[in-house]
């Protein structure tokens, strides 16, 4: 399907969640706007992720997705009334299709390659060797756009926590991730924090609501940490993160946030792999993984436990390895 983008006036983009996935849409939004500065781009997402795009200069309007039948009908009627010329569905699931099937305009959909992921995870048949990063896959869904060479976008007008407004060398630790197999062990983060302190770095703990207990437990074992984990205030987390020389993180939304605010990230990848497309995008980052393990990937999203019971993909990445990686990243700054 081809359309002359220069004549298009209104586009709707759908990506309902989550932090990382929505941040990864920003190169496409920017490139569409560069192609035609007169295009009005509206975006639909879940309310809890609104702050990710609220200051994005390429967005005209944000719609908040609703779950209740009445609110959803009101939302859909409002969208229908806009007479969009193009819809880009980067969610491509039951919820997004519920909307796109009632819109009378061309719909471009993300190809999720479920079969290829299944083959890779369960049969170790890798048909994703040449698969591009997720931002490029998003652009490929809308085949009239080529991305520029820049990375992700995120804007915050928050000020960093006053504890960070000094000349100290801050290193962020973002220990959270939704699934167990995507989390580097808590004990390793504690040992890493101690190594950082012994190397005269100030440790800053960052995370959201689900990470509060984990960050508290790590903080108790360190000498003088700054624990800035909060109730999912992504604006504040970004402002605090920008004061760090680098951050340690898992394959998580905060890894992508670091890329978006141009903070070098050292990312631990366990059960997931590069081919799924979620490595840090166009940033000064370093991924730590054990790619020689035959059991990887054991999932494309994460699991509650290691299927092999050894968790070697994470346990074989030591705190000492992590410190050495920091030195490599700092040399490139």
C-alpha positions in Angstrom: 0.0 0.0 0.0 1.4 3.4 -1.0 0.2 6.9 -0.1 1.7 10.3 -0.8 2.7 11.3 2.7 3.1 14.9 1.5 -0.6 15.2 1.1 -1.6 13.5 4.3 -2.9 15.8 7.1 -3.9 13.5 10.0 -2.4 10.3 11.3 -3.3 8.2 14.3 -0.6 6.0 15.9 -1.6 3.2 18.3 0.8 1.8 20.9 -1.0 1.3 24.2 2.0 0.2 26.3 4.5 0.1 27.8 7.4 2.4 28.7 10.1 0.9 26.5 7.7 0.1 23.6 6.3 3.6 23.5 9.8 5.2 23.7 10.8 3.0 20.7 8.1 4.7 18.6 9.7 8.1 18.9 12.1 7.8 15.9 9.1 7.0 13.7 7.1 10.0 15.0 10.1 12.3 14.4 10.7 11.0 10.9 7.1 11.3 9.9 7.1 14.9 11.0 10.4 15.6 9.2 8.8 14.2 6.0 5.8 16.5 6.2 5.9 19.2 8.9 2.2 19.9 8.4 1.1 16.4 9.4 -0.9 16.2 12.6 0.1 13.1 14.6 -2.3 11.8 17.3 -1.4 8.9 19.5 -3.4 6.5 21.6 -1.9 4.9 24.7 -2.8 3.8 28.2 -3.2 6.7 30.7 -0.4 5.5 32.9 2.1 6.0 30.1 0.9 9.5 29.1 4.0 11.2 30.5 6.2 9.4 28.0 4.9 11.5 25.2 3.2 14.5 26.8 6.2 16.8 25.9 7.0 15.2 22.6 7.0 18.0 20.0 5.9 15.7 17.2 2.6 14.8 18.9 -0.5 16.9 18.4 -2.9 15.0 20.8 -2.8 12.1 23.1 -5.8 9.8 23.6 -6.0 7.7 26.7 -7.2 4.2 26.1 -10.2 3.1 28.3 -11.1 -0.4 29.4 -14.8 0.2 30.4 -17.3 -0.3 27.6 -18.9 3.1 28.0 -15.6 5.0 28.1 -14.3 3.0 25.2 -17.3 3.8 23.1 -16.9 7.6 23.9 -13.2 7.4 23.0 -13.8 5.5 19.7 -16.6 7.9 18.7 -14.2 10.8 19.3 -11.5 9.1 17.1 -13.9 8.3 14.3 -15.0 11.9 14.2 -11.4 13.0 13.4 -11.5 11.3 9.9 -7.9 10.1 10.0 -6.3 9.4 6.7 -3.9 6.9 8.0 -3.7 4.7 11.1 -0.4 3.0 12.2 -1.1 0.2 14.5 2.1 -0.7 16.4 0.2 -2.7 19.0 -1.6 -5.1 16.6 -3.5 -7.1 19.2 -7.2 -7.6 20.0 -7.6 -4.2 21.7 -6.1 -2.2 18.9 -7.9 -4.2 16.2 -11.2 -3.5 18.0 -10.6 0.1 17.0 -9.0 -0.2 13.6 -11.7 -2.4 12.2 -14.2 0.4 12.6 -12.1 3.1 11.0 -12.6 3.8 7.3 -9.0 4.5 6.3 -5.8 2.6 5.5 -4.3 0.8 8.5 -0.6 -0.1 8.6 0.2 -2.9 11.1 3.3 -4.0 12.9 4.3 -7.6 11.8 5.1 -9.3 15.1 6.6 -12.5 13.6 5.1 -14.8 16.3 6.1 -17.9 14.4 9.7 -16.9 14.1 9.9 -16.1 17.8 8.3 -19.5 18.6 10.8 -21.3 16.4 13.8 -19.5 18.0 12.6 -20.0 21.6 11.4 -23.6 21.5 13.3 -25.2 18.5 16.4 -22.9 18.4 15.7 -22.2 14.7 16.9 -18.7 14.2 15.1 -16.9 11.4 15.6 -13.5 13.1 19.4 -13.2 12.5 18.9 -10.2 10.3 15.9 -8.8 12.1 16.4 -5.0 12.6 15.8 -3.2 15.9 12.3 -2.5 17.0 12.2 1.2 15.9 13.1 0.0 12.4 10.4 -2.6 12.5 7.9 0.1 13.5 9.1 2.1 10.5 8.8 -0.9 8.3 5.2 -1.3 9.3 4.7 2.1 7.7 6.7 1.6 4.5 6.8 5.2 3.3 9.3 6.3 6.0 13.1 5.9 6.5 14.4 6.7 9.9 17.1 9.3 10.5 20.4 8.4 12.4 19.2 9.8 15.7 18.0 7.8 18.7 15.0 7.9 21.0 13.2 11.1 22.2 12.1 12.0 25.7 11.5 15.4 27.3 11.2 16.3 30.9 10.9 19.7 32.6 11.5 18.2 36.1 14.5 19.3 38.1 16.8 16.5 39.4 16.7 15.6 43.1 18.7 18.1 45.1 20.9 15.3 46.4 22.2 15.0 42.8 23.0 18.7 42.4 26.7 18.3 43.4 30.0 17.5 41.7 30.0 13.9 42.8 30.3 11.0 40.3 26.9 9.3 40.2 26.2 5.9 38.8 22.6 4.7 38.5 21.4 1.3 39.3 18.0 0.3 37.9 17.5 -3.3 39.3 13.9 -3.9 38.3 12.3 -5.8 35.5 8.9 -7.3 35.1 10.0 -10.9 34.9 12.5 -12.9 37.0 14.6 -14.1 34.1 15.2 -10.5 33.0 16.6 -9.5 36.4 20.2 -9.6 37.3 20.3 -11.0 40.9 19.8 -8.7 43.8 22.9 -10.0 45.5 25.0 -9.1 42.4 23.6 -5.6 42.4 24.5 -5.2 46.1 28.1 -6.4 45.4 28.2 -4.1 42.4 27.1 -1.2 44.5 29.9 -1.9 47.0 32.4 -2.1 44.2 31.2 1.3 42.9 31.5 2.9 46.3 35.0 1.5 46.7 35.8 3.2 43.4 34.6 6.6 44.7 31.3 6.6 42.8 28.0 7.6 44.4 25.3 5.0 43.9 21.8 6.2 42.8 19.0 3.7 42.9 16.2 4.2 40.3 13.0 2.5 39.6 9.2 2.5 39.8 6.5 1.3 42.1 7.2 -2.4 41.5 10.8 -1.8 42.4 10.4 0.0 45.7 11.1 -3.0 48.0 14.0 -4.2 45.8 15.7 -0.8 45.9 15.1 -0.6 49.7 16.7 -4.0 50.2 19.8 -3.0 48.1 20.1 0.4 49.7 20.2 -1.2 53.2 23.4 -3.1 52.2 25.3 -0.1 50.9 27.2 2.6 52.7 25.7 5.8 51.4 23.3 5.2 48.6 20.8 7.7 47.2 17.5 5.8 46.8 15.3 7.7 44.3 13.0 4.9 43.4 9.5 6.4 43.1 5.8 5.7 42.3 6.3 5.5 38.6 7.2 9.2 38.1 9.0 8.8 34.8 9.6 12.5 34.4 11.4 12.6 37.7 13.3 9.4 37.1 14.5 10.8 33.7 15.7 14.1 35.4 17.5 12.1 38.1 19.0 9.7 35.6 20.4 12.5 33.5 22.7 13.4 36.4 24.4 10.0 36.3 27.6 9.2 34.4 26.1 5.9 33.4 23.4 3.5 34.6 23.2 -0.3 35.2 19.9 -1.9 34.2 18.2 -5.0 33.0 16.3 -5.5 29.7 13.6 -3.0 30.9 11.8 0.2 30.2 14.4 2.2 32.2 17.1 0.9 29.8 15.3 2.5 26.9 14.7 5.7 29.0 18.5 5.9 29.5 19.0 5.7 25.8 16.3 8.4 25.3 18.0 10.8 27.6 21.5 10.0 26.3 22.9 8.4 29.4 25.2 5.4 28.8 23.6 2.1 29.9 25.2 -1.2 30.8 22.4 -3.6 30.3 22.2 -7.2 31.6 20.4 -9.6 29.1 19.5 -13.0 30.4 16.6 -14.9 28.8 16.2 -12.4 25.9 18.5 -11.8 23.0 19.5 -9.1 20.4 17.3 -10.7 17.7 14.1 -9.7 19.5 15.0 -6.1 18.7 15.2 -4.5 22.1 18.9 -3.8 22.6 19.6 -0.1 23.5 18.9 1.9 20.4 21.6 4.2 18.9 23.1 5.0 22.3 26.5 4.7 24.0 25.6 1.5 25.7 27.0 -1.9 26.4 25.1 -5.2 26.6 26.3 -7.9 28.9 25.2 -11.4 28.0 26.3 -15.0 27.7 25.6 -15.6 24.1 27.4 -19.0 24.1 24.6 -20.6 26.2 22.5 -22.9 24.0 19.4 -22.5 26.2 19.1 -18.8 25.2 16.5 -17.5 24.4 14.1 -19.4 26.7 11.4 -16.8 26.2 10.8 -13.6 24.2 9.2 -11.7 27.1 10.5 -13.2 30.3 9.6 -16.0 32.7 9.0 -16.4 36.5 11.8 -19.0 36.8 14.7 -20.4 34.8 13.4 -23.4 32.8 16.9 -25.1 33.2 17.1 -24.3 36.9 20.7 -23.0 36.6 20.1 -19.4 35.6 23.5 -19.3 34.1 22.6 -16.5 31.7 22.6 -14.1 34.6 24.7 -15.8 37.2 27.7 -16.0 34.9 27.8 -12.2 34.6 29.6 -11.2 37.7 29.8 -7.9 39.5 33.5 -7.8 38.6 32.6 -8.1 34.9 30.1 -5.3 35.4 32.8 -3.0 36.8 35.1 -3.7 33.9 32.3 -2.9 31.5 31.8 0.5 33.2 35.4 1.3 32.5 34.8 0.5 28.8 31.8 2.7 28.6 33.4 5.6 30.5 36.3 5.6 28.0 33.8 6.3 25.2 32.2 9.3 26.9 
